[in-house]
Amino acid sequence: MFFFRDAKKNEVDLILRNASCDCAVEIKAASGFSSSMLKGLDYWDRLIAQNSTSEVHGDPEHGDPERGDPERGDPEHGDPTKPLRKFLIYAGQPETVGNTQLVSWTDTVKLLL
């Protein structure tokens, strides 16, 4: 488990990694949904997709050898070979928006199953 934040202040509250997938989780106190809540998750999704198609090595935008290579699963950028599951935990009702599951904070135990 870790969180993600880059120099441009793009962030995801929680990244859960296991052998089969990466899960990006955003946590909000709000009871109503707003698409702006998905900003960090959507950025993470684009970053993983960009890194999976990039052939650039040593470029700070795509992976610095000093920090690790995102194409080899650097924790800062995720593993592009694994499926990404995205979740928003909030005080509202469960639903799916695009490829993100909205989960009520009372059901967060389901993320661990």
Secondary structure, 3 states (H helix, E strand, C coil): CEEEECCCCCEEEEEEECCCCEEEEEECCCCCCCHHHHHHHHHHHHHHHHHHHCCCCCCCCCCCCCCCCHHHCCCCCCCCCCCEEEEEEECCCCEEECCEEEEEHHHHHHHHC
